[in-house]
Amino acid sequence: MFNCFDDFKAIVEKQSGYKIRTVRSDQGGEYTANDFEAFCTQQGIRHQTTLAYTPQLNGVVERKNRTILDMARILLKAKKLLKQY
């Protein structure tokens, strides 16, 4: 997971021209590991965690996830695929 974030950070910063200053995440083990925390400190990234079982605190991401899922459902229905997909 940590390597994925490192790759993500490089892509985002190169494409946007901005440095990541803050990362907000749930309290998943991959985000609370010492390696991730050390990386954030080394890179000057502030790491914020949300409270457990409160997805509403991460509203923008939750809304985007819902939008993507809704689009996928519409596409599947338009192609008349089974509901199991």
PyMOL commands that set and color helices and strands:
alter all, ss='L'
color gray80, all
select helices_A, chain A and resi 2-16+29-32+34-43+55-78
alter helices_A, ss='H'
color red, helices_A
select strands_A, chain A and resi 22-25+46-49
alter strands_A, ss='S'
color yellow, strands_A
deselect
rebuild
show_as cartoon
